[in-house]
């Protein structure tokens, strides 16, 4: 028996997955109850009257090349949000198992856990240490019920990278007991490497990646879970059989070609430069108390009067994120970096 099936919910380990229609595109499809004609206005390559390929091979190979892993380690999902939900549904029994989160952090970990009926164990980050992990407290809190530890690095909404050495020690300590899932939605904006290179040594380590941020494909809804082959195979039992829509598949394959990747690299470089410029400008503003270091495509700032800052931003036709309800972030706002012109206009509104 695989270590993954001993960690997973017994009913998922025993589940016989849905048998989707066979994928043999060279044959005429009279086996999937599809309409045999394209509808007027259908400009897709494959035809929207046909179901898309489950876990499309071309997409999996493209994502594996992008993230420098093997195709068997990749499960494509409708954004990282779906991967979070699938992980919790696979490993957490309602009313029995738990997930561990480190607030302030991305809210979907706790929401997906609550929907599943899993307990939520919170081990706050350390604000006085730039929201560093509280490694001893985290390990003490990992009872046998904690099946998944979610770590976001760079963290949302604080923007900081979590210490790689701490993440690796946590994963090693929890091997065979819990999955350690590192959400790297913003890692392209950091100078650090992805933790995917440590997957061979740490089978309980899993990585979330998304095309929404650095690649500008938020509307396509495409992300990836990168993990041990046993993990992706098991979760593949419960993912909907046609999770990636045909239009998304075609758009993603087209927009991950080398010229588009080169353009993405230039946009990322611009946003990194803007991050430094905006951070320096915010520090100099009279109404700003503090600006936290960021490795993401946003900046977190504490204002003397956050309500006034929100109003002035809106008056200048900008929305920024109010994160004052997050633990330890009273009077804080999260500012997503825009174009240089947009950033300058927002700063002017606060001057």
C-alpha positions as CSV (number, residue, x, y, z in Angstrom):
1,X,0.0,0.0,0.0
2,X,1.3,3.5,-1.0
3,X,2.1,6.0,1.8
4,X,-0.4,8.3,0.0
5,X,-3.3,6.0,0.4
6,X,-2.6,5.5,4.1
7,X,-2.7,9.3,4.5
8,X,-5.8,9.8,2.3
9,X,-9.5,9.4,3.2
10,X,-10.2,5.6,3.1
11,X,-13.2,6.1,0.8
12,X,-11.1,8.1,-1.7
13,X,-8.3,5.4,-1.6
14,X,-11.0,2.8,-2.4
15,X,-12.9,4.9,-4.9
16,X,-13.3,3.6,-8.5
17,X,-13.1,6.8,-10.6
18,X,-15.6,7.9,-13.2
19,X,-14.9,6.2,-16.5
20,X,-15.0,9.1,-19.1
21,X,-15.5,8.5,-22.8
22,X,-12.4,7.0,-24.4
23,X,-10.0,9.6,-25.9
24,X,-9.1,8.4,-29.4
25,X,-9.3,11.6,-31.5
26,X,-8.4,9.8,-34.7
27,X,-11.7,8.0,-34.7
28,X,-15.2,9.4,-35.3
29,X,-16.8,10.0,-32.0
30,X,-20.2,8.2,-31.7
31,X,-19.6,7.2,-28.1
32,X,-19.9,10.3,-25.9
33,X,-23.5,11.6,-26.6
34,X,-22.1,14.8,-28.3
35,X,-23.8,16.8,-31.0
36,X,-22.1,15.8,-34.3
37,X,-22.1,19.4,-35.7
38,X,-20.3,22.5,-34.7
39,X,-22.6,25.3,-33.7
40,X,-22.5,28.6,-35.8
41,X,-19.9,30.9,-34.4
42,X,-17.7,28.2,-32.9
43,X,-14.2,29.3,-33.8
44,X,-12.3,26.8,-31.7
45,X,-9.7,24.5,-33.2
46,X,-11.3,21.3,-31.9
47,X,-14.9,22.2,-31.9
48,X,-16.9,23.0,-28.8
49,X,-19.5,20.3,-29.6
50,X,-16.9,17.8,-28.4
51,X,-15.7,17.2,-24.9
52,X,-12.1,18.2,-24.3
53,X,-9.4,15.7,-23.5
54,X,-9.3,14.8,-19.8
55,X,-6.0,16.1,-18.4
56,X,-4.9,17.2,-21.9
57,X,-1.5,15.6,-22.7
58,X,-0.3,18.7,-24.5
59,X,-1.1,21.0,-21.6
60,X,0.4,18.7,-19.0
61,X,3.6,18.5,-21.1
62,X,3.7,22.2,-21.5
63,X,3.2,22.9,-17.8
64,X,5.8,20.3,-16.9
65,X,8.3,22.0,-19.2
66,X,7.4,25.4,-17.8
67,X,7.9,24.3,-14.2
68,X,10.8,21.9,-14.9
69,X,9.2,18.8,-13.5
70,X,8.1,15.4,-15.0
71,X,4.6,15.2,-16.6
72,X,3.5,12.6,-14.0
73,X,4.0,15.1,-11.3
74,X,1.5,17.6,-12.8
75,X,-2.3,17.7,-12.3
76,X,-4.0,20.6,-14.2
77,X,-6.9,22.3,-12.5
78,X,-9.2,25.3,-12.8
79,X,-6.8,27.6,-11.0
80,X,-4.9,26.8,-7.8
81,X,-8.3,27.2,-6.0
82,X,-9.6,24.0,-7.4
83,X,-6.4,22.2,-6.5
84,X,-6.8,23.4,-2.9
85,X,-10.3,22.1,-2.8
86,X,-9.3,18.7,-4.3
87,X,-6.4,18.3,-1.8
88,X,-8.7,18.8,1.2
89,X,-11.5,16.6,-0.2
90,X,-8.9,13.9,-0.9
91,X,-7.1,13.9,2.5
92,X,-9.5,15.3,5.1
93,X,-12.5,13.4,6.6
94,X,-15.3,15.7,7.6
95,X,-15.5,16.2,11.4
96,X,-12.2,14.3,12.0
97,X,-9.2,15.6,10.1
98,X,-7.6,19.1,10.0
99,X,-5.6,21.5,7.9
100,X,-3.1,23.9,9.3
101,X,-2.8,27.5,8.1
102,X,-0.5,30.3,9.1
103,X,-2.4,33.6,9.2
104,X,-2.5,36.2,7.8
105,X,-2.6,34.2,4.6
106,X,-4.7,33.4,1.6
107,X,-8.3,32.8,2.8
108,X,-9.2,29.9,0.5
109,X,-7.3,27.3,2.5
110,X,-9.6,27.9,5.5
111,X,-12.7,28.3,3.4
112,X,-12.2,25.0,1.5
113,X,-11.5,23.3,4.8
114,X,-14.7,24.6,6.3
115,X,-16.7,23.5,3.3
116,X,-15.3,20.0,3.7
117,X,-16.0,20.0,7.4
118,X,-12.3,19.8,8.3
119,X,-10.9,21.4,11.4
120,X,-8.7,24.5,10.9
121,X,-5.6,24.8,13.1
122,X,-4.0,28.3,13.0
123,X,-0.4,29.0,13.8
124,X,0.1,32.7,13.1
125,X,3.1,34.1,11.3
126,X,5.4,36.4,13.4
127,X,4.7,40.0,12.5
128,X,7.7,41.3,14.4
129,X,9.9,39.1,12.2
130,X,8.4,40.2,8.9
131,X,5.7,37.5,9.1
132,X,8.2,34.6,9.4
133,X,7.0,31.1,10.2
134,X,6.8,30.1,13.8
135,X,8.4,26.7,13.1
136,X,8.4,25.3,16.7
137,X,4.7,26.2,17.2
138,X,3.8,24.8,13.8
139,X,5.4,21.4,14.5
140,X,3.8,21.3,18.0
141,X,0.4,21.9,16.5
142,X,0.7,19.1,13.9
143,X,-1.3,16.4,15.7
144,X,-2.1,13.2,13.9
145,X,-5.3,14.8,12.7
146,X,-3.5,17.5,10.6
147,X,-3.3,16.0,7.2
148,X,-2.3,19.1,5.2
149,X,-0.1,22.1,6.1
150,X,-0.7,25.1,3.8
151,X,2.2,27.6,3.4
152,X,2.0,30.5,1.0
153,X,5.4,31.8,-0.3
154,X,5.5,34.6,-1.3
155,X,2.7,35.0,1.2
156,X,-0.6,36.7,0.4
157,X,-1.3,39.4,1.6
158,X,2.0,40.2,3.3
159,X,4.2,39.6,0.2
160,X,7.2,38.0,2.0
161,X,9.0,34.8,1.1
162,X,8.9,32.2,3.9
163,X,12.3,30.8,4.7
164,X,13.1,27.9,2.5
165,X,15.2,26.1,5.1
166,X,12.2,26.2,7.6
167,X,9.8,24.8,5.0
168,X,12.2,22.0,4.2
169,X,12.7,21.1,7.9
170,X,8.9,21.1,8.4
171,X,8.3,18.8,5.4
172,X,11.0,16.5,6.6
173,X,9.6,16.4,10.1
174,X,6.1,15.6,8.8
175,X,7.0,13.0,6.2
176,X,4.6,10.2,6.3
177,X,2.2,12.2,8.5
178,X,1.1,15.3,6.6
179,X,1.3,16.9,3.2
180,X,3.1,20.2,3.2
181,X,1.6,22.3,0.4
182,X,3.5,25.4,-0.7
183,X,1.4,27.9,-2.7
184,X,3.8,29.6,-5.1
185,X,1.3,31.7,-6.9
186,X,3.6,34.7,-6.8
187,X,7.0,33.0,-7.0
188,X,7.8,34.4,-10.5
189,X,8.0,37.9,-9.0
190,X,10.6,36.8,-6.4
191,X,14.3,36.1,-6.8
192,X,14.0,32.7,-5.1
193,X,13.7,29.4,-7.0
194,X,10.7,27.2,-6.8
195,X,10.7,24.4,-4.3
196,X,9.9,21.9,-7.0
197,X,13.6,21.0,-7.1
198,X,13.2,19.4,-3.6
199,X,10.3,17.1,-4.6
200,X,12.5,14.0,-5.2
201,X,13.8,14.1,-1.6
202,X,10.5,15.1,0.1
203,X,7.6,13.0,-1.2
204,X,5.1,14.8,1.1
205,X,5.9,18.2,-0.4
206,X,3.4,19.6,-2.9
207,X,3.5,22.8,-4.9
208,X,0.7,25.0,-6.2
209,X,1.4,27.0,-9.3
210,X,-0.9,29.3,-11.4
211,X,-1.0,31.0,-14.7
212,X,-3.2,33.7,-13.3
213,X,-0.5,36.1,-12.1
214,X,2.8,36.3,-13.9
215,X,1.4,34.9,-17.2
216,X,-1.6,37.2,-17.2
217,X,-4.2,34.4,-17.6
218,X,-6.4,34.9,-14.6
219,X,-9.5,34.7,-16.8
220,X,-8.4,31.3,-18.3
221,X,-8.6,29.6,-14.9
222,X,-5.7,27.3,-15.2
223,X,-3.3,26.2,-12.5
224,X,-1.3,23.1,-11.5
225,X,-0.7,20.9,-8.5
226,X,2.9,19.6,-8.7
227,X,3.5,16.6,-6.4
228,X,4.7,13.0,-6.1
229,X,3.1,10.9,-8.9
230,X,1.1,8.9,-6.2
231,X,-0.5,12.2,-5.0
232,X,-1.4,13.5,-8.5
233,X,-2.8,10.0,-9.4
234,X,-4.9,9.8,-6.3
235,X,-6.3,13.3,-6.7
236,X,-7.0,12.6,-10.3
237,X,-9.6,10.1,-9.1
238,X,-11.9,12.9,-7.9
239,X,-11.2,15.8,-10.4
240,X,-14.1,16.3,-12.8
241,X,-13.4,14.4,-16.0
242,X,-13.3,17.4,-18.3
243,X,-11.9,20.0,-15.9
244,X,-10.0,22.1,-18.5
245,X,-12.3,23.7,-21.0
246,X,-11.4,23.5,-24.7
247,X,-11.1,27.3,-25.1
248,X,-8.8,27.5,-22.0
249,X,-6.7,24.7,-23.4
250,X,-6.2,26.3,-26.8
251,X,-5.6,29.7,-25.3
252,X,-3.0,28.5,-22.8
253,X,-1.1,26.4,-25.3
254,X,-0.9,29.4,-27.6
255,X,0.1,31.8,-24.9
256,X,2.8,29.7,-23.4
257,X,4.8,29.6,-26.6
258,X,8.4,31.0,-26.4
259,X,7.6,34.5,-27.7
260,X,4.8,34.9,-25.1
261,X,7.1,33.6,-22.3
262,X,9.7,36.1,-23.3
263,X,7.1,38.9,-23.2
264,X,6.0,37.7,-19.7
265,X,9.6,37.9,-18.5
266,X,9.8,41.5,-19.6
267,X,6.5,42.3,-17.8
268,X,7.7,40.6,-14.7
269,X,10.9,42.7,-14.8
270,X,8.9,45.8,-15.1
271,X,6.7,44.9,-12.1
272,X,9.8,44.1,-10.0
273,X,11.2,47.6,-10.8
274,X,7.8,49.2,-10.1
275,X,7.6,47.3,-6.8
276,X,10.8,49.0,-5.6
277,X,9.7,52.4,-6.9
278,X,6.3,52.2,-5.4
279,X,7.6,51.0,-2.0
280,X,10.1,53.8,-1.8
281,X,7.4,56.4,-2.7
282,X,5.0,55.0,-0.2
283,X,7.6,55.1,2.6
284,X,8.0,58.8,1.9
285,X,4.3,59.6,2.1
286,X,3.2,61.4,5.3
287,X,0.1,59.1,5.8
288,X,2.0,55.9,5.6
289,X,3.3,54.2,8.8
290,X,5.0,51.2,7.3
291,X,5.6,49.4,4.0
292,X,6.5,45.7,4.3
293,X,9.1,44.1,2.0
294,X,7.5,42.3,-0.9
295,X,8.5,39.5,-3.2
296,X,5.2,39.5,-5.0
297,X,3.3,41.7,-7.5
298,X,1.8,43.7,-4.7
299,X,2.8,45.9,-1.8
300,X,1.4,45.9,1.7
301,X,1.3,49.2,3.5
302,X,0.0,50.5,6.9
303,X,-1.7,53.9,6.8
304,X,-2.5,56.3,9.6
305,X,-6.0,56.5,8.2
306,X,-6.7,53.5,5.9
307,X,-10.4,54.6,5.4
308,X,-9.2,58.0,4.0
309,X,-6.6,56.2,1.8
310,X,-9.4,53.9,0.4
311,X,-11.6,56.9,-0.3
312,X,-8.8,58.9,-2.0
313,X,-7.9,55.9,-4.1
314,X,-11.5,55.4,-5.2
315,X,-11.9,59.1,-6.0
316,X,-8.9,58.6,-8.4
317,X,-10.7,55.6,-9.9
318,X,-8.6,52.9,-8.2
319,X,-9.5,49.9,-6.1
320,X,-7.0,48.6,-3.6
321,X,-7.5,45.7,-1.2
322,X,-8.7,46.4,2.3
323,X,-7.0,43.8,4.5
324,X,-7.7,45.3,7.9
325,X,-9.7,42.3,9.0
326,X,-6.7,40.0,8.7
327,X,-4.9,39.2,12.0
328,X,-2.1,41.7,12.7
329,X,-2.9,44.0,9.8
330,X,-4.9,46.8,11.3
331,X,-4.9,49.9,9.0
332,X,-3.2,47.9,6.2
333,X,-4.0,48.0,2.5
334,X,-2.7,45.7,-0.2
335,X,-1.8,47.5,-3.4
336,X,-1.5,45.4,-6.6
337,X,1.1,46.9,-8.9
338,X,-0.3,48.3,-12.1
339,X,1.3,49.9,-15.0
340,X,3.9,52.6,-14.3
341,X,1.4,55.3,-15.2
342,X,-1.3,53.8,-13.0
343,X,1.1,53.5,-10.1
344,X,2.1,57.1,-10.4
345,X,-1.5,58.3,-10.5
346,X,-2.3,56.3,-7.3
347,X,0.7,57.7,-5.5
348,X,-0.3,61.2,-6.5
349,X,-3.8,60.6,-5.1
350,X,-2.2,59.8,-1.7
351,X,0.3,62.7,-1.8
